[in-house]
Amino acid sequence: MRIALLGASGRTGRHVLSAAAQRGHEVSVLVRDPARLPADVPPETRVVVGDSISPTALTELVKDADVVLSTPGPTAKDRHLHESTAHALLSVMRERGPRRFVGVSGAGVDVPGDEKATRDRLISGLIMRLCGEAVKDKPAE
């Protein structure tokens, strides 16, 4: 499978990149700073340097991909990162493909239709109180 990965230099993305490479998938990653990628990035990984809201960078990232995996974590620097990225990415995906998108989020994110256990609803509430601004735009993704 050919995977287009956003957030490959982050805490979750590093693990996704490693697992995908170990399973023999072709991976393309979008990063702002290639120096932040893990030292053990497989040499066959295609690295696209750019911003996640750049149509040019996203078009290059998704070229020939079967699926897009989005793993950026919350950030206080850009409180609309996930929503802005999803908006730009959907435009590119509609035009060029692929048709499959997987967005990775944490337990603190609530979306319509969630069927969380009481414990998980409490955790979500706590995360929203403690980190509200940093995770507020994730459901908009």
ZAMARGU-4260 file (C-alpha; in steps of 0.2 Angstrom, whole numbers, plus 5000, padded with zeros to 4 digits):
<rodrens>
0) 5000/5000/5000 | 5006/5018/4996 | 5003/5029/5011 | 5004/5048/5012 | 5008/5053/5030
5) 5006/5070/5038 | 5014/5072/5055 | 5028/5060/5053 | 5040/5069/5064 | 5028/5070/5079
10) 5026/5058/5093 | 5012/5047/5085 | 5018/5049/5067 | 5035/5042/5070 | 5027/5026/5076
15) 5016/5025/5061 | 5030/5028/5049 | 5040/5014/5057 | 5026/5002/5058 | 5021/5006/5039
20) 5039/5004/5034 | 5041/4987/5043 | 5026/4980/5035 | 5033/4985/5018 | 5022/4999/5013
25) 5028/5013/5002 | 5027/5029/5013 | 5028/5048/5008 | 5029/5060/5022 | 5025/5079/5023
30) 5036/5088/5035 | 5041/5106/5037 | 5058/5102/5044 | 5066/5086/5038 | 5079/5087/5052
35) 5065/5083/5064 | 5062/5066/5056 | 5068/5051/5066 | 5086/5045/5062 | 5080/5028/5057
40) 5069/5034/5043 | 5070/5020/5029 | 5080/5027/5014 | 5065/5023/5002 | 5054/5035/5012
45) 5049/5049/5000 | 5050/5066/5009 | 5040/5081/5004 | 5045/5097/5012 | 5031/5109/5015
50) 5016/5115/5025 | 5001/5105/5028 | 4989/5119/5021 | 4999/5121/5005 | 4990/5114/4990
55) 5006/5112/4981 | 5014/5102/4995 | 4999/5091/4998 | 4997/5087/4979 | 5015/5081/4979
60) 5012/5071/4995 | 4996/5062/4989 | 5003/5058/4972 | 5000/5040/4968 | 4995/5037/4987
65) 4981/5024/4991 | 4977/5032/5008 | 4981/5048/5018 | 4985/5046/5037 | 4985/5062/5047
70) 4994/5061/5064 | 4998/5079/5069 | 4997/5082/5087 | 4988/5097/5095 | 4998/5113/5095
75) 4996/5130/5104 | 5005/5139/5090 | 4992/5135/5077 | 4975/5133/5085 | 4967/5129/5069
80) 4980/5117/5062 | 4969/5101/5060 | 4954/5111/5053 | 4965/5121/5040 | 4974/5105/5035
85) 4958/5095/5032 | 4951/5109/5022 | 4966/5110/5011 | 4968/5091/5010 | 4950/5087/5005
90) 4952/5099/4991 | 4967/5090/4984 | 4960/5073/4988 | 4944/5077/4978 | 4954/5083/4963
95) 4968/5070/4963 | 4964/5056/4975 | 4966/5045/4986 | 4949/5042/4992 | 4954/5035/5009
100) 4958/5046/5024 | 4962/5041/5042 | 4964/5054/5055 | 4972/5049/5071 | 4966/5058/5087
105) 4966/5056/5106 | 4954/5050/5119 | 4950/5068/5123 | 4942/5072/5106 | 4923/5071/5105
110) 4914/5069/5089 | 4896/5067/5084 | 4891/5049/5086 | 4904/5044/5099 | 4898/5030/5110
115) 4910/5032/5124 | 4910/5024/5141 | 4908/5035/5156 | 4926/5034/5160 | 4931/5040/5143
120) 4918/5054/5144 | 4926/5059/5160 | 4944/5059/5152 | 4937/5069/5137 | 4930/5082/5149
125) 4946/5083/5159 | 4957/5085/5143 | 4945/5098/5136 | 4947/5108/5153 | 4966/5106/5154
130) 4971/5107/5135 | 4955/5115/5128 | 4962/5127/5115 | 4975/5114/5109 | 4962/5101/5105
135) 4947/5111/5101 | 4949/5111/5082 | 4952/5092/5081 | 4934/5087/5079 | 4933/5100/5065
140) 4945/5089/5055
</rodrens>
